[in-house]
Amino acid sequence: MFNHISEKTFHRIRWMLTIGWLVLIASLFYDPITIQWTQPQSSPSQGIASPFRLNPAQYLNPQSCVKIRSTCIPEQPFALGTLIWWSMIVPSSIFVLLVFGHEFWRRICPLSFMSQLPRALGIQRQRTVVDPTSGASRQEVVRIDEDSWLGRNHLYVQFGLFVLGLAARLLLVNGDRIALGIFLLATIACAILVGYLYSGKSWCHYFCPMSPVQTVYTGPRSLLGSQAHQSRPGELTQSTCRTIDSQTQQEQSACVACKSPCFDIDAENTYWKELKKPGRRLAHYGYLGMVIAFYLYFFLYSGNWDYYFTGAWAHEEDVLYKVADIGFYLFDTAIPIPKWIAVFLTFAVFISTFVFLGSWLEKQYRSYQTRRGQKVSAEQAQHIIFTVFTLASFWIFFSYGARPSLNRLPSFLVLAINALIVLVGTLWVVRTLRRSKVRYEREKVSLSLRQQLQQVEIPSEVLAGRALDNLSVDEVYTLAKTLPNWSQESRLKAYTDILADITAHHEVRIEESCDFLSPLRQTLQLTDSDHFDAIQFLAEHQSGPFDPDTRSANDRHVAPTIAFSRRTARTMPYRSNPPR
């Protein structure tokens, strides 16, 4: 959907959002404007109408003031920068992720945009690489190796930074404008530094604390997200890195293969391939635990919900001096645990509880389906529970996340927003529960399979007057399986062409292709031996990913695969009539 919007348009949007964000950060240090909107008034006729004005009758009355434990919080006019950031901008980003998806968010994200400044200025760190065959050397931007510790365990790093960020929010930056401004500027500096040290969108893929949140709320596909796996070969999909050719003024890929599979190229492909990635369950199940723990801690600390829902925490000027304050207040009793320990203790309990609960529910779901006579794969069970947890976190987040601002609106607007949140969550979960890895793989291959079937003479009565493009994915597979005049040699040639197509565009790695195309081989009545025959034929007769002499720097990740495939192919019995 959004991948068809021009890069020039998104470039302007990114600049506007970046400038707006920097203005907001500047207002955290100096803001003579919004403080006027919170000045108290004794009657509605005084001053400019504002839902943020303080009510002297409330905050001076010990019976109705907002309290931390039994002590009233002194209320005074305050600038709105922190409240705008935490209760308006952050909730809006969560809504955007679920509805419009990662592909839209990544193309407008100001932090992602600023992480690319070193690349735009041509000042990225480089290293010398020597070709082992020719001995020639070249300079290239440093890339994070997928097999490195960070490449394998970045989800632990990102989720850890996410936890530290929320802890810093509760302890330091929630209500202190200066502290929040420094926090945001430090985050921008880190993004730019990573952009200097590593190639591509390494900040987004390996460091950004919001990345696991994007993964949680996008799932296999957002509500209005596009289907990258059904796009035409060579088409720029989703939030693929792109640039504009200076001569043709056409958009072209600027991908430097900083990560594979890439969430920007095909979000659903990354979703299925990384279900078993280290830290995946922690990031997904732990996120729901973090959402609950974060908002519940306002109650555990103050002993009431008014402290959170009134937004008093957003202008708590002395928050920096309360790091060692009493951390829990339950049943009118102060529990003498320092606040900084209480925060991490609350997080640890809820994260571990929900990670255990999610893993347990996966097993229970599979057992339940087995008793019903329906076998469910571990991946599908994980996907189902992931989806349920995402819906729960979305609804819980919006039950709290934006309330300090929303609750100041007229009741009918609050009810309308509540209805919208319920509707959006319901539509998303209904759509997402239907997805499966098998379904995704069938859809991914169906485009190439249609192209092969178009070269076959199909009797008109078989299609019943319908065009081949109008057939569903399942109908295409049924047609390929039952077509009477499609010889074994023609099936093998079609399979070879499909294999070449999906590997040429890096949609599937060669070493993964055997498992990936297994359902297709069953449909075409081919064997594993046929698959390796096809690989050997392509390695000997075609350029592209099978030919090491034609690989670009972006294809380095397939080098070991080709050697593996050729060695494996030579161990398989070679057919007397290879694919032509």
C-alpha positions as CSV (number, residue, x, y, z in Angstrom):
1,M,0.0,0.0,0.0
2,F,2.5,2.6,1.2
3,N,5.4,1.3,-0.9
4,H,3.8,3.0,-3.9
5,I,4.1,6.4,-2.3
6,S,7.2,8.2,-3.8
7,E,10.4,8.5,-1.8
8,K,10.3,12.3,-2.4
9,T,7.0,12.5,-0.6
10,F,8.2,10.5,2.4
11,H,11.5,12.5,2.4
12,R,9.4,15.7,3.0
13,I,7.4,14.0,5.7
14,R,10.5,12.8,7.4
15,W,12.0,16.3,7.4
16,M,8.7,17.8,8.8
17,L,8.5,15.2,11.6
18,T,12.2,15.6,12.4
19,I,11.9,19.4,12.6
20,G,8.8,19.0,14.7
21,W,10.5,16.6,17.1
22,L,13.5,18.9,17.5
23,V,11.2,21.8,18.2
24,L,9.5,19.7,20.9
25,I,12.9,18.8,22.4
26,A,13.8,22.5,22.4
27,S,10.5,23.3,24.2
28,L,11.6,20.9,27.0
29,F,14.4,23.3,27.8
30,Y,12.4,26.6,27.3
31,D,8.7,26.9,26.8
32,P,6.9,30.1,27.6
33,I,3.8,29.2,25.6
34,T,2.2,25.9,26.8
35,I,2.7,26.9,30.4
36,Q,-0.1,29.5,29.8
37,W,-2.5,26.7,28.9
38,T,-2.2,25.2,32.5
39,Q,-2.7,28.4,34.4
40,P,-5.5,28.0,37.0
41,Q,-8.8,29.8,36.5
42,S,-11.7,30.3,38.8
43,S,-14.3,30.5,36.1
44,P,-14.6,29.2,32.5
45,S,-14.6,32.8,31.2
46,Q,-11.1,33.6,32.4
47,G,-8.3,33.1,29.9
48,I,-8.1,30.9,26.8
49,A,-10.2,27.7,27.1
50,S,-7.9,24.7,27.7
51,P,-8.6,21.2,29.0
52,F,-5.2,21.3,30.8
53,R,-5.9,24.2,33.2
54,L,-5.5,23.5,36.9
55,N,-8.5,23.7,39.2
56,P,-7.5,25.5,42.4
57,A,-10.5,24.1,44.3
58,Q,-9.2,20.6,43.6
59,Y,-5.4,20.8,44.1
60,L,-5.7,23.0,47.3
61,N,-8.2,20.7,48.9
62,P,-6.6,17.9,51.0
63,Q,-9.7,15.8,50.3
64,S,-9.5,15.9,46.5
65,C,-5.8,16.6,45.7
66,V,-3.7,14.1,43.9
67,K,-1.5,12.2,46.4
68,I,1.6,10.1,46.6
69,R,0.8,7.8,49.5
70,S,-0.8,10.3,52.0
71,T,0.9,13.4,50.8
72,C,-0.7,15.9,48.4
73,I,1.4,16.7,45.3
74,P,1.9,20.5,45.0
75,E,0.3,21.6,41.8
76,Q,1.5,24.6,39.8
77,P,1.3,25.7,36.2
78,F,3.5,23.5,34.0
79,A,4.7,23.3,30.4
80,L,3.1,20.5,28.4
81,G,6.2,19.0,26.7
82,T,6.4,15.8,28.8
83,L,2.7,15.2,28.7
84,I,2.6,15.7,24.9
85,W,5.5,13.3,24.4
86,W,4.4,10.5,26.7
87,S,0.6,10.7,26.4
88,M,0.1,11.8,22.8
89,I,3.1,11.1,20.6
90,V,4.1,7.7,22.0
91,P,0.5,6.3,21.9
92,S,0.1,7.6,18.4
93,S,3.2,5.6,17.3
94,I,1.7,2.4,18.7
95,F,-1.6,3.0,16.8
96,V,0.4,3.6,13.6
97,L,2.3,0.4,14.0
98,L,-0.8,-1.8,14.3
99,V,-2.9,-0.1,11.7
100,F,-0.4,1.1,9.1
101,G,2.5,-1.2,9.9
102,H,6.2,-1.2,10.2
103,E,6.6,-0.3,6.5
104,F,4.9,3.1,7.1
105,W,6.5,3.8,10.4
106,R,10.1,3.0,9.3
107,R,9.7,5.4,6.3
108,I,8.6,8.3,8.5
109,C,10.6,7.6,11.8
110,P,12.7,10.7,12.6
111,L,15.2,8.6,14.6
112,S,15.7,6.2,11.7
113,F,16.1,9.2,9.4
114,M,18.8,10.8,11.6
115,S,20.7,7.5,12.0
116,Q,21.3,7.8,8.2
117,L,23.0,11.2,8.4
118,P,26.6,9.8,8.4
119,R,25.7,7.8,5.2
120,A,24.2,10.9,3.6
121,L,27.4,12.9,4.5
122,G,29.7,10.1,3.3
123,I,31.5,9.8,6.7
124,Q,30.8,6.2,7.7
125,R,33.5,4.0,9.2
126,Q,35.2,1.8,6.6
127,R,37.5,-1.2,6.7
128,T,39.8,-2.8,4.1
129,V,38.7,-6.1,2.6
130,V,41.1,-8.3,0.6
131,D,39.6,-10.6,-2.0
132,P,41.1,-14.1,-1.2
133,T,41.2,-15.1,-4.9
134,S,42.5,-12.1,-6.7
135,G,44.3,-10.4,-3.7
136,A,42.7,-7.1,-4.7
137,S,41.7,-4.8,-1.8
138,R,38.7,-2.5,-1.4
139,Q,37.2,-0.2,1.2
140,E,33.7,-1.0,2.5
141,V,31.5,0.2,5.3
142,V,31.6,-2.1,8.3
143,R,28.6,-4.4,8.5
144,I,27.3,-6.4,11.5
145,D,27.8,-10.1,10.7
146,E,24.6,-12.1,11.2
147,D,26.7,-14.9,12.8
148,S,28.3,-12.5,15.3
149,W,27.1,-12.4,18.9
150,L,25.2,-9.2,18.3
151,G,23.7,-10.6,15.0
152,R,22.3,-13.6,16.9
153,N,21.3,-12.0,20.1
154,H,20.2,-8.4,19.2
155,L,16.7,-9.1,20.5
156,Y,18.1,-9.5,24.0
157,V,20.1,-6.3,23.6
158,Q,17.1,-4.3,22.3
159,F,14.7,-5.6,24.9
160,G,17.2,-4.9,27.6
161,L,17.5,-1.3,26.4
162,F,13.7,-1.1,26.3
163,V,13.5,-2.2,29.9
164,L,16.2,0.3,30.9
165,G,14.4,3.0,29.0
166,L,11.1,2.4,30.9
167,A,13.0,2.2,34.2
168,A,14.6,5.5,33.4
169,R,11.2,6.9,32.6
170,L,9.8,6.0,36.0
171,L,12.9,7.0,37.9
172,L,14.2,10.0,36.1
173,V,12.6,11.5,33.0
174,N,8.8,11.1,33.4
175,G,8.1,14.5,34.9
176,D,11.4,16.4,34.5
177,R,11.5,18.3,31.2
178,I,15.2,18.9,31.3
179,A,16.0,15.2,32.0
180,L,13.6,14.1,29.2
181,G,15.3,16.5,26.8
182,I,18.8,15.2,27.6
183,F,17.4,11.6,27.3
184,L,16.0,12.2,23.8
185,L,19.2,14.1,22.6
186,A,21.3,11.2,23.9
187,T,19.1,8.7,22.0
188,I,19.6,10.7,18.8
189,A,23.3,10.9,19.4
190,C,23.4,7.1,19.8
191,A,21.5,6.5,16.6
192,I,23.9,8.8,14.7
193,L,26.9,7.1,16.2
194,V,25.6,3.6,15.2
195,G,24.9,5.0,11.7
196,Y,28.6,6.1,11.6
197,L,29.9,2.8,12.9
198,Y,27.8,0.4,10.8
199,S,26.2,0.2,7.4
200,G,22.5,0.4,6.4
201,K,19.8,0.5,9.1
202,S,21.9,-1.2,11.7
203,W,20.5,1.1,14.4
204,C,17.0,0.0,13.5
205,H,17.7,-3.7,13.2
206,Y,20.2,-4.3,16.0
207,F,20.0,-1.5,18.6
208,C,16.8,0.5,18.6
209,P,14.7,-0.3,21.7
210,M,11.5,0.3,19.7
211,S,12.3,-2.5,17.2
212,P,10.9,-5.3,19.3
213,V,7.8,-3.2,19.9
214,Q,7.4,-2.8,16.1
215,T,7.8,-6.5,15.7
216,V,5.1,-7.2,18.3
217,Y,2.5,-4.8,16.9
218,T,3.1,-5.5,13.2
219,G,3.1,-9.3,13.5
220,P,3.1,-11.0,10.2
221,R,1.2,-8.1,8.7
222,S,-0.4,-4.9,10.0
223,L,-4.0,-4.1,9.4
224,L,-3.3,-2.1,6.2
225,G,0.1,-3.5,5.4
226,S,1.1,-4.6,1.9
227,Q,2.0,-8.2,0.9
228,A,5.6,-8.0,-0.2
229,H,5.8,-11.7,-1.1
230,Q,3.2,-11.3,-3.8
231,S,4.9,-8.3,-5.5
232,R,6.5,-8.5,-8.9
233,P,10.2,-9.4,-9.1
234,G,12.3,-6.3,-8.9
235,E,9.6,-4.2,-7.3
236,L,10.6,-2.1,-4.3
237,T,8.6,-3.5,-1.4
238,Q,7.4,-2.1,1.9
239,S,10.1,0.1,3.6
240,T,13.1,-1.1,1.5
241,C,16.0,1.3,1.5
242,R,15.7,3.3,-1.7
243,T,17.2,6.2,-3.4
244,I,16.5,8.3,-6.5
245,D,18.7,7.9,-9.6
246,S,20.1,11.3,-10.5
247,Q,19.8,10.6,-14.3
248,T,16.5,8.8,-14.6
249,Q,14.8,10.3,-11.5
250,Q,13.5,6.8,-10.8
251,E,13.5,5.1,-7.5
252,Q,16.0,2.3,-7.0
253,S,17.1,0.0,-4.2
254,A,19.8,1.3,-1.9
255,C,19.9,-2.0,0.1
256,V,23.4,-2.9,1.5
257,A,22.3,-6.3,2.9
258,C,22.8,-5.1,6.5
259,K,20.4,-7.8,7.7
260,S,18.8,-10.9,6.2
261,P,15.9,-11.7,6.4
262,C,15.1,-8.0,6.4
263,F,12.0,-6.6,8.1
264,D,12.0,-3.7,5.6
265,I,11.9,-5.8,2.5
266,D,9.3,-8.4,3.6
267,A,8.0,-8.2,7.2
268,E,6.1,-11.4,7.1
269,N,9.0,-13.4,5.8
270,T,11.1,-12.0,8.7
271,Y,8.3,-12.8,11.2
272,W,8.1,-16.5,10.3
273,K,11.9,-17.0,9.9
274,E,12.7,-15.4,13.3
275,L,10.1,-17.1,15.4
276,K,12.8,-19.3,16.8
277,K,15.4,-16.5,17.1
278,P,17.1,-16.2,20.5
279,G,15.1,-13.7,22.6
280,R,12.0,-13.8,20.4
281,R,9.7,-15.1,23.1
282,L,11.2,-12.8,25.7
283,A,10.6,-9.8,23.5
284,H,7.0,-10.8,22.7
285,Y,5.7,-12.3,25.9
286,G,7.9,-10.0,28.0
287,Y,6.4,-7.0,26.3
288,L,2.9,-7.7,27.6
289,G,4.4,-8.1,31.1
290,M,6.2,-4.8,30.7
291,V,3.1,-3.0,29.7
292,I,1.2,-4.2,32.7
293,A,4.1,-3.8,35.1
294,F,4.8,-0.2,33.9
295,Y,1.3,1.2,34.4
296,L,0.6,-0.9,37.5
297,Y,3.7,0.6,39.2
298,F,2.1,4.0,39.3
299,F,-0.5,2.5,41.6
300,L,2.0,0.4,43.6
301,Y,4.1,3.5,44.2
302,S,1.5,6.1,45.0
303,G,-1.3,3.9,46.4
304,N,-3.9,5.3,44.1
305,W,-4.8,5.6,40.4
306,D,-5.4,9.4,40.4
307,Y,-1.6,9.9,40.4
308,Y,-1.4,8.3,36.9
309,F,-4.8,9.3,35.3
310,T,-4.6,13.0,36.2
311,G,-1.1,13.2,34.6
312,A,0.4,14.6,37.8
313,W,3.5,12.5,37.2
314,A,4.2,14.4,33.9
315,H,5.1,17.6,35.9
316,E,6.5,16.1,39.0
317,E,9.4,18.5,39.3
318,D,11.3,16.7,42.1
319,V,11.2,13.2,40.5
320,L,15.0,13.2,40.3
321,Y,15.2,13.4,44.1
322,K,12.9,10.4,44.7
323,V,15.0,7.7,43.2
324,A,15.7,6.3,46.6
325,D,12.1,7.0,47.9
326,I,9.8,4.3,49.3
327,G,9.1,2.1,46.3
328,F,5.8,0.3,47.3
329,Y,2.7,1.6,49.1
330,L,0.1,-1.2,49.5
331,F,-3.0,-1.2,51.7
332,D,-2.0,2.1,53.3
333,T,1.3,0.6,54.3
334,A,4.7,1.8,53.1
335,I,7.1,-1.0,52.2
336,P,10.7,0.2,52.8
337,I,12.2,-0.9,49.5
338,P,14.0,1.8,47.5
339,K,12.1,3.0,44.4
340,W,14.9,2.1,42.0
341,I,14.9,-1.5,43.3
342,A,11.1,-1.7,43.4
343,V,10.9,-0.7,39.7
344,F,13.2,-3.4,38.5
345,L,11.7,-5.9,40.9
346,T,8.2,-5.2,39.4
347,F,9.5,-5.5,35.9
348,A,11.4,-8.8,36.6
349,V,8.3,-10.4,38.2
350,F,5.9,-9.5,35.4
351,I,8.3,-10.2,32.5
352,S,9.2,-13.7,33.9
353,T,5.6,-14.4,34.7
354,F,4.3,-13.6,31.2
355,V,7.2,-15.4,29.4
356,F,6.4,-18.5,31.4
357,L,2.6,-18.0,30.8
358,G,3.1,-17.6,27.0
359,S,5.3,-20.7,26.7
360,W,2.8,-22.7,28.8
361,L,-0.2,-21.5,26.7
362,E,1.6,-22.7,23.5
363,K,1.8,-26.2,24.9
364,Q,-1.7,-26.2,26.1
365,Y,-3.0,-25.0,22.8
366,R,-1.2,-27.8,20.9
367,S,-2.5,-30.3,23.4
368,Y,-6.0,-29.0,23.0
369,Q,-5.9,-29.2,19.2
370,T,-4.4,-32.7,19.4
371,R,-7.3,-33.9,21.5
372,R,-9.6,-32.5,18.8
373,G,-7.7,-34.5,16.2
374,Q,-6.1,-31.5,14.6
375,K,-2.3,-31.5,14.6
376,V,-0.8,-28.0,15.0
377,S,2.9,-27.2,14.5
378,A,5.0,-25.6,17.2
379,E,5.4,-22.5,14.9
380,Q,1.6,-22.1,14.4
381,A,0.9,-22.5,18.2
382,Q,3.5,-19.8,18.9
383,H,2.0,-17.6,16.3
384,I,-1.5,-18.0,17.8
385,I,-0.3,-17.1,21.3
386,F,1.8,-14.3,20.0
387,T,-1.3,-12.8,18.3
388,V,-3.4,-13.1,21.5
389,F,-0.7,-11.4,23.5
390,T,-0.4,-8.6,21.0
391,L,-4.1,-7.9,21.1
392,A,-4.0,-7.9,24.9
393,S,-1.1,-5.5,25.0
394,F,-2.7,-3.2,22.5
395,W,-6.0,-3.0,24.4
396,I,-4.3,-2.7,27.8
397,F,-1.9,0.0,26.5
398,F,-4.7,2.1,25.2
399,S,-6.6,1.6,28.5
400,Y,-3.8,3.5,30.1
401,G,-1.3,4.9,27.7
402,A,-3.1,8.0,26.4
403,R,-5.6,8.5,29.2
404,P,-4.0,11.5,31.0
405,S,-4.7,13.4,27.8
406,L,-7.8,11.6,26.5
407,N,-9.7,11.9,29.8
408,R,-9.7,15.7,29.4
409,L,-11.8,15.4,26.2
410,P,-15.6,15.4,26.1
411,S,-17.1,12.1,26.9
412,F,-18.5,11.4,23.4
413,L,-15.0,11.8,22.0
414,V,-13.5,9.4,24.6
415,L,-16.2,6.8,23.8
416,A,-15.5,7.2,20.0
417,I,-11.8,6.6,20.5
418,N,-12.5,3.6,22.8
419,A,-14.7,2.1,20.1
420,L,-12.0,2.7,17.4
421,I,-9.4,1.0,19.5
422,V,-11.7,-2.1,20.0
423,L,-12.6,-2.2,16.3
424,V,-9.0,-1.9,15.1
425,G,-7.8,-4.5,17.5
426,T,-10.6,-6.9,16.5
427,L,-10.1,-6.5,12.8
428,W,-6.3,-7.0,13.2
429,V,-6.6,-10.2,15.3
430,V,-9.2,-11.8,12.9
431,R,-6.9,-11.2,10.0
432,T,-3.7,-12.3,11.8
433,L,-5.1,-15.5,13.2
434,R,-5.7,-16.8,9.7
435,R,-2.0,-16.5,8.8
436,S,0.3,-19.5,8.8
437,K,3.8,-20.2,7.6
438,V,2.6,-22.8,5.1
439,R,0.0,-20.3,3.8
440,Y,2.7,-17.6,3.4
441,E,5.0,-20.0,1.5
442,R,2.3,-21.1,-0.8
443,E,1.4,-17.5,-1.6
444,K,5.0,-16.7,-2.2
445,V,5.6,-19.4,-4.8
446,S,2.2,-19.0,-6.4
447,L,3.2,-16.0,-8.5
448,S,6.1,-17.9,-10.1
449,L,3.9,-21.0,-10.5
450,R,1.3,-18.9,-12.3
451,Q,3.9,-17.7,-14.7
452,Q,4.9,-21.4,-15.4
453,L,1.3,-22.4,-15.9
454,Q,0.8,-19.7,-18.5
455,Q,3.3,-21.5,-20.7
456,V,1.1,-24.6,-20.6
457,E,-1.9,-25.2,-22.9
458,I,-4.7,-25.5,-20.4
459,P,-8.1,-26.9,-21.7
460,S,-10.8,-24.3,-21.5
461,E,-13.1,-26.6,-19.6
462,V,-10.5,-26.9,-16.8
463,L,-10.6,-23.2,-16.1
464,A,-14.4,-23.0,-16.6
465,G,-14.0,-19.7,-18.5
466,R,-11.9,-18.0,-15.8
467,A,-8.6,-16.4,-16.3
468,L,-5.5,-17.9,-14.6
469,D,-4.8,-14.7,-12.7
470,N,-8.3,-14.9,-11.2
471,L,-7.6,-18.3,-9.5
472,S,-6.9,-18.4,-5.8
473,V,-3.6,-19.7,-4.4
474,D,-5.1,-23.0,-3.5
475,E,-6.7,-23.3,-7.0
476,V,-3.4,-22.7,-8.7
477,Y,-1.8,-25.5,-6.7
478,T,-4.7,-27.8,-7.4
479,L,-4.4,-27.0,-11.1
480,A,-0.6,-27.7,-11.1
481,K,-1.2,-31.1,-9.4
482,T,-4.0,-32.3,-11.6
483,L,-3.2,-30.8,-15.0
484,P,-3.3,-33.9,-17.3
485,N,-1.1,-32.7,-20.1
486,W,1.8,-31.5,-18.0
487,S,4.7,-34.0,-18.5
488,Q,7.2,-34.9,-15.8
489,E,10.0,-33.1,-17.8
490,S,7.9,-30.0,-18.1
491,R,7.2,-30.1,-14.3
492,L,10.9,-30.4,-13.6
493,K,11.7,-27.5,-15.9
494,A,9.0,-25.4,-14.3
495,Y,10.3,-26.3,-10.8
496,T,13.9,-25.3,-11.9
497,D,12.6,-21.9,-13.2
498,I,10.8,-21.3,-9.9
499,L,13.9,-22.2,-7.9
500,A,15.9,-19.8,-10.0
501,D,13.3,-17.0,-9.6
502,I,13.0,-17.1,-5.8
503,T,16.8,-17.4,-5.3
504,A,17.7,-14.7,-7.8
505,H,15.7,-12.1,-5.8
506,H,17.1,-13.4,-2.5
507,E,13.6,-14.3,-1.3
508,V,14.9,-17.6,-0.1
509,R,18.5,-18.7,0.5
510,I,19.7,-21.7,-1.5
511,E,20.3,-23.8,1.6
512,E,16.7,-23.1,2.7
513,S,15.2,-23.8,-0.6
514,C,14.8,-27.5,-0.2
515,D,12.5,-27.2,2.8
516,F,10.8,-24.1,1.5
517,L,9.8,-25.7,-1.8
518,S,8.9,-29.1,-0.3
519,P,5.1,-28.5,-0.6
520,L,5.6,-27.4,-4.3
521,R,7.5,-30.7,-5.0
522,Q,4.7,-32.7,-3.5
523,T,2.2,-30.7,-5.7
524,L,4.4,-31.3,-8.9
525,Q,5.1,-34.9,-7.8
526,L,8.9,-34.4,-7.7
527,T,11.5,-35.7,-5.3
528,D,14.3,-34.2,-3.2
529,S,16.7,-35.7,-5.8
530,D,15.0,-33.5,-8.5
531,H,15.6,-30.5,-6.3
532,F,19.4,-31.1,-6.2
533,D,19.4,-31.9,-9.9
534,A,17.9,-28.4,-10.4
535,I,20.5,-26.8,-8.2
536,Q,23.3,-28.5,-10.0
537,F,21.9,-27.5,-13.4
538,L,21.5,-23.8,-12.4
539,A,25.0,-23.8,-10.8
540,E,26.5,-24.9,-14.1
541,H,24.4,-23.1,-16.6
542,Q,23.2,-19.8,-15.0
543,S,24.7,-16.7,-13.5
544,G,23.3,-14.9,-10.5
545,P,23.3,-16.3,-7.0
546,F,24.7,-19.6,-8.3
547,D,27.7,-18.0,-10.0
548,P,30.4,-16.5,-7.6
549,D,31.8,-14.4,-10.4
550,T,28.6,-12.3,-10.8
551,R,27.7,-11.8,-7.1
552,S,27.7,-8.2,-5.8
553,A,28.7,-7.1,-2.4
554,N,25.0,-7.4,-1.4
555,D,25.1,-11.1,-2.1
556,R,27.9,-12.1,0.3
557,H,25.6,-14.0,2.5
558,V,24.9,-16.6,-0.2
559,A,28.6,-17.6,-0.8
560,P,28.8,-20.5,1.7
561,T,25.4,-21.6,0.4
562,I,26.5,-22.1,-3.2
563,A,29.5,-24.2,-2.2
564,F,27.2,-26.3,0.1
565,S,24.6,-26.7,-2.7
566,R,27.2,-27.8,-5.3
567,R,28.8,-30.3,-3.0
568,T,25.4,-31.7,-2.0
569,A,24.2,-31.8,-5.6
570,R,27.2,-33.8,-6.7
571,T,26.4,-36.5,-4.1
572,M,23.0,-36.9,-5.5
573,P,22.2,-39.3,-8.4
574,Y,22.3,-37.1,-11.6
575,R,19.5,-37.6,-14.0
576,S,20.3,-38.6,-17.6
577,N,18.1,-35.7,-18.8
578,P,18.8,-32.6,-16.7
579,P,16.3,-29.7,-16.7
580,R,16.4,-27.6,-19.9
